């Protein structure tokens, strides 16, 4: 859903290669790097969730609940953790980047759907200027959801970044985690 963003820790490649070549591979090297990687993933996950809360993007909690970090994984030339956001949520990217004017399916204004739920949870029915839509009287929530739908058609949506800022907010702490891991490895020899 999102572009891949990678942190590059200078010197970590050499440690990973050294670990891979060691026949007496042991916890003195493996555990500090593994722990730092797991803590970094969790730190980033927590910051993304906090950013969603801070920028008032939490409505139903689905987007915030979709943020997760994987267990630490090891490949031939890398130790990594994945942090996922918005899997299965069509609006996750739109919250992060905003959108140009477009026509979402009108079904998003139906009960239980994203715009309807946005209006219901935020309590903005009756506070949004609405016109009478169609020949039947719509409930106030659906009328407000359709007014927002029409606004998206005209103007798009504003961005509420939560992933990109999380990288900036955590990069120094993540760097410190790995510096401490390398120091721990060096003191164990």
C-alpha positions as a Markdown table, in Angstrom:
| # | Residue | x | y | z |
|---|---|---|---|---|
| 1 | Unk | 0.0 | 0.0 | 0.0 |
| 2 | Unk | 2.8 | 2.4 | 0.8 |
| 3 | Unk | 6.1 | 2.9 | -0.8 |
| 4 | Unk | 8.9 | 1.0 | 0.8 |
| 5 | Unk | 11.1 | 3.1 | 3.1 |
| 6 | Unk | 14.3 | 1.7 | 4.4 |
| 7 | Unk | 16.7 | 2.8 | 7.1 |
| 8 | Unk | 20.4 | 2.2 | 6.3 |
| 9 | Unk | 22.6 | 1.7 | 9.4 |
| 10 | Unk | 26.2 | 2.2 | 8.4 |
| 11 | Unk | 28.4 | -0.7 | 9.5 |
| 12 | Unk | 25.5 | -3.1 | 10.0 |
| 13 | Unk | 26.2 | -4.8 | 6.7 |
| 14 | Unk | 29.6 | -5.8 | 8.0 |
| 15 | Unk | 28.2 | -7.2 | 11.2 |
| 16 | Unk | 25.5 | -9.2 | 9.3 |
| 17 | Unk | 28.2 | -10.6 | 7.0 |
| 18 | Unk | 30.4 | -11.5 | 10.0 |
| 19 | Unk | 27.5 | -13.2 | 11.7 |
| 20 | Unk | 26.8 | -15.2 | 8.6 |
| 21 | Unk | 30.4 | -16.4 | 8.2 |
| 22 | Unk | 30.9 | -17.4 | 11.9 |
| 23 | Unk | 30.8 | -21.1 | 12.5 |
| 24 | Unk | 30.5 | -20.5 | 16.2 |
| 25 | Unk | 27.5 | -18.2 | 15.8 |
| 26 | Unk | 26.4 | -17.2 | 19.2 |
| 27 | Unk | 24.1 | -15.0 | 21.3 |
| 28 | Unk | 26.8 | -12.4 | 22.0 |
| 29 | Unk | 26.5 | -11.1 | 18.5 |
| 30 | Unk | 23.0 | -12.2 | 17.4 |
| 31 | Unk | 20.9 | -11.2 | 20.4 |
| 32 | Unk | 21.9 | -7.4 | 20.6 |
| 33 | Unk | 21.2 | -6.9 | 16.9 |
| 34 | Unk | 18.0 | -9.0 | 17.0 |
| 35 | Unk | 16.7 | -7.1 | 20.0 |
| 36 | Unk | 17.5 | -3.7 | 18.5 |
| 37 | Unk | 15.7 | -4.6 | 15.3 |
| 38 | Unk | 12.6 | -5.7 | 17.2 |
| 39 | Unk | 12.6 | -2.6 | 19.4 |
| 40 | Unk | 13.0 | -0.4 | 16.3 |
| 41 | Unk | 10.0 | -2.0 | 14.6 |
| 42 | Unk | 7.9 | -1.6 | 17.7 |
| 43 | Unk | 9.1 | 2.0 | 18.2 |
| 44 | Unk | 8.0 | 2.9 | 14.6 |
| 45 | Unk | 4.7 | 1.0 | 15.0 |
| 46 | Unk | 3.9 | 2.9 | 18.2 |
| 47 | Unk | 4.8 | 6.3 | 16.7 |
| 48 | Unk | 2.6 | 5.7 | 13.6 |
| 49 | Unk | -0.3 | 4.9 | 15.9 |
| 50 | Unk | 0.4 | 8.0 | 18.0 |
| 51 | Unk | 0.5 | 10.2 | 14.9 |
| 52 | Unk | -2.9 | 8.9 | 13.8 |
| 53 | Unk | -4.3 | 9.8 | 17.2 |
| 54 | Unk | -2.5 | 13.2 | 17.3 |
| 55 | Unk | -3.7 | 14.3 | 13.9 |
| 56 | Unk | -7.3 | 13.3 | 14.7 |
| 57 | Unk | -7.4 | 10.5 | 12.0 |
| 58 | Unk | -8.9 | 7.9 | 14.3 |
| 59 | Unk | -12.5 | 7.4 | 13.6 |
| 60 | Unk | -13.5 | 3.7 | 13.8 |
| 61 | Unk | -10.0 | 2.6 | 14.9 |
| 62 | Unk | -9.6 | 0.4 | 11.8 |
| 63 | Unk | -6.6 | 2.3 | 10.4 |
| 64 | Unk | -4.9 | 2.5 | 13.7 |
| 65 | Unk | -5.6 | -1.1 | 14.4 |
| 66 | Unk | -4.1 | -2.1 | 11.0 |
| 67 | Unk | -0.6 | -0.8 | 12.1 |
| 68 | Unk | 1.7 | -3.7 | 13.1 |
| 69 | Unk | 5.3 | -4.7 | 13.1 |
| 70 | Unk | 6.5 | -8.2 | 12.2 |
| 71 | Unk | 8.8 | -10.4 | 14.2 |
| 72 | Unk | 12.4 | -9.9 | 13.3 |
| 73 | Unk | 13.4 | -11.9 | 10.2 |
| 74 | Unk | 16.7 | -12.9 | 8.8 |
| 75 | Unk | 17.5 | -13.3 | 5.1 |
| 76 | Unk | 20.8 | -14.2 | 3.5 |
| 77 | Unk | 22.2 | -10.6 | 3.5 |
| 78 | Unk | 19.8 | -8.8 | 5.9 |
| 79 | Unk | 18.1 | -8.8 | 9.3 |
| 80 | Unk | 14.9 | -6.9 | 9.1 |
| 81 | Unk | 11.5 | -6.2 | 10.5 |
| 82 | Unk | 8.4 | -5.1 | 8.5 |
| 83 | Unk | 6.0 | -2.4 | 9.7 |
| 84 | Unk | 2.7 | -2.7 | 7.9 |
| 85 | Unk | -0.1 | -0.1 | 7.6 |
| 86 | Unk | -3.6 | -0.1 | 6.2 |
| 87 | Unk | -3.6 | -3.6 | 4.8 |
| 88 | Unk | -7.1 | -4.0 | 3.2 |
| 89 | Unk | -8.1 | -0.4 | 3.9 |
| 90 | Unk | -8.6 | 1.5 | 0.7 |
| 91 | Unk | -8.4 | 4.9 | 2.5 |
| 92 | Unk | -5.1 | 4.4 | 4.3 |
| 93 | Unk | -3.0 | 6.0 | 1.5 |
| 94 | Unk | -5.5 | 8.8 | 1.1 |
| 95 | Unk | -5.1 | 9.7 | 4.8 |
| 96 | Unk | -1.3 | 9.8 | 4.5 |
| 97 | Unk | -1.1 | 11.7 | 1.2 |
| 98 | Unk | -4.5 | 13.3 | 0.6 |
| 99 | Unk | -6.2 | 13.0 | -2.8 |
| 100 | Unk | -6.9 | 15.0 | -5.9 |
| 101 | Unk | -10.6 | 15.6 | -6.7 |
| 102 | Unk | -12.1 | 12.2 | -7.6 |
| 103 | Unk | -15.4 | 10.4 | -7.4 |
| 104 | Unk | -15.5 | 7.7 | -4.8 |
| 105 | Unk | -18.2 | 5.1 | -5.1 |
| 106 | Unk | -21.5 | 6.5 | -3.7 |
| 107 | Unk | -21.8 | 3.4 | -1.6 |
| 108 | Unk | -19.2 | 4.9 | 0.9 |
| 109 | Unk | -22.1 | 7.1 | 2.1 |
| 110 | Unk | -24.2 | 4.1 | 3.1 |
| 111 | Unk | -24.6 | 3.0 | 6.8 |
| 112 | Unk | -21.5 | 1.0 | 7.9 |
| 113 | Unk | -19.4 | 2.4 | 5.2 |
| 114 | Unk | -16.4 | 4.8 | 5.6 |
| 115 | Unk | -17.9 | 8.3 | 5.0 |
| 116 | Unk | -21.1 | 7.4 | 6.8 |
| 117 | Unk | -19.1 | 6.1 | 9.8 |
| 118 | Unk | -16.9 | 9.2 | 9.7 |
| 119 | Unk | -19.9 | 11.5 | 10.0 |
| 120 | Unk | -21.5 | 9.3 | 12.7 |
| 121 | Unk | -18.4 | 9.0 | 14.9 |
| 122 | Unk | -17.3 | 12.6 | 14.5 |
| 123 | Unk | -20.9 | 13.8 | 15.3 |
| 124 | Unk | -20.9 | 16.3 | 12.4 |
| 125 | Unk | -24.4 | 15.5 | 11.1 |
| 126 | Unk | -26.3 | 18.7 | 11.0 |
| 127 | Unk | -23.1 | 20.8 | 11.1 |
| 128 | Unk | -22.3 | 20.2 | 7.4 |
| 129 | Unk | -24.2 | 22.3 | 4.8 |
| 130 | Unk | -26.3 | 19.8 | 2.8 |
| 131 | Unk | -28.8 | 20.0 | 0.0 |
| 132 | Unk | -31.7 | 17.7 | -0.5 |
| 133 | Unk | -30.3 | 14.7 | -2.4 |
| 134 | Unk | -32.7 | 12.6 | -4.5 |
| 135 | Unk | -36.5 | 12.4 | -4.1 |
| 136 | Unk | -36.5 | 10.7 | -0.7 |
| 137 | Unk | -35.6 | 12.3 | 2.6 |
| 138 | Unk | -32.2 | 10.9 | 3.8 |
| 139 | Unk | -31.3 | 10.7 | 7.4 |
| 140 | Unk | -29.0 | 13.5 | 8.6 |
| 141 | Unk | -25.9 | 11.3 | 8.8 |
| 142 | Unk | -26.2 | 10.1 | 5.2 |
| 143 | Unk | -27.0 | 13.6 | 4.0 |
| 144 | Unk | -23.8 | 14.9 | 5.6 |
| 145 | Unk | -21.8 | 11.9 | 4.3 |
| 146 | Unk | -23.1 | 12.8 | 0.8 |
| 147 | Unk | -22.1 | 16.4 | 1.2 |
| 148 | Unk | -18.6 | 15.3 | 2.1 |
| 149 | Unk | -18.6 | 12.9 | -0.9 |
| 150 | Unk | -19.5 | 15.9 | -3.2 |
| 151 | Unk | -16.7 | 17.9 | -1.6 |
| 152 | Unk | -14.2 | 15.1 | -2.4 |
| 153 | Unk | -15.4 | 15.2 | -6.0 |
| 154 | Unk | -14.7 | 18.9 | -6.2 |
| 155 | Unk | -11.7 | 19.4 | -4.0 |
| 156 | Unk | -10.2 | 16.0 | -3.1 |
| 157 | Unk | -9.0 | 15.4 | 0.5 |
| 158 | Unk | -6.4 | 17.0 | 2.7 |
| 159 | Unk | -3.3 | 14.9 | 3.7 |
| 160 | Unk | -2.9 | 13.9 | 7.4 |
| 161 | Unk | 0.6 | 12.3 | 7.3 |
| 162 | Unk | 1.3 | 9.7 | 9.9 |
| 163 | Unk | 3.8 | 7.3 | 8.4 |
| 164 | Unk | 6.4 | 9.7 | 7.0 |
| 165 | Unk | 6.6 | 11.8 | 10.1 |
| 166 | Unk | 7.0 | 8.7 | 12.2 |
| 167 | Unk | 10.3 | 7.9 | 10.4 |
| 168 | Unk | 11.6 | 11.4 | 11.1 |
| 169 | Unk | 10.4 | 11.3 | 14.8 |
| 170 | Unk | 12.0 | 7.9 | 15.5 |
| 171 | Unk | 15.2 | 7.9 | 13.4 |
| 172 | Unk | 17.5 | 9.2 | 16.2 |
| 173 | Unk | 16.1 | 6.8 | 18.8 |
| 174 | Unk | 16.5 | 3.9 | 16.3 |
| 175 | Unk | 20.0 | 4.9 | 15.5 |
| 176 | Unk | 20.7 | 4.9 | 19.3 |
| 177 | Unk | 19.3 | 1.4 | 19.6 |
| 178 | Unk | 21.8 | 0.1 | 17.0 |
| 179 | Unk | 24.7 | 2.0 | 18.4 |
| 180 | Unk | 24.0 | 0.5 | 21.8 |
| 181 | Unk | 23.7 | -3.0 | 20.2 |
| 182 | Unk | 27.1 | -2.6 | 18.5 |
| 183 | Unk | 28.7 | -1.4 | 21.7 |
| 184 | Unk | 27.3 | -4.4 | 23.5 |
| 185 | Unk | 28.7 | -6.7 | 20.9 |
| 186 | Unk | 32.1 | -5.1 | 21.1 |
| 187 | Unk | 32.2 | -5.3 | 24.9 |
| 188 | Unk | 31.3 | -9.0 | 24.7 |
| 189 | Unk | 34.5 | -9.8 | 23.0 |
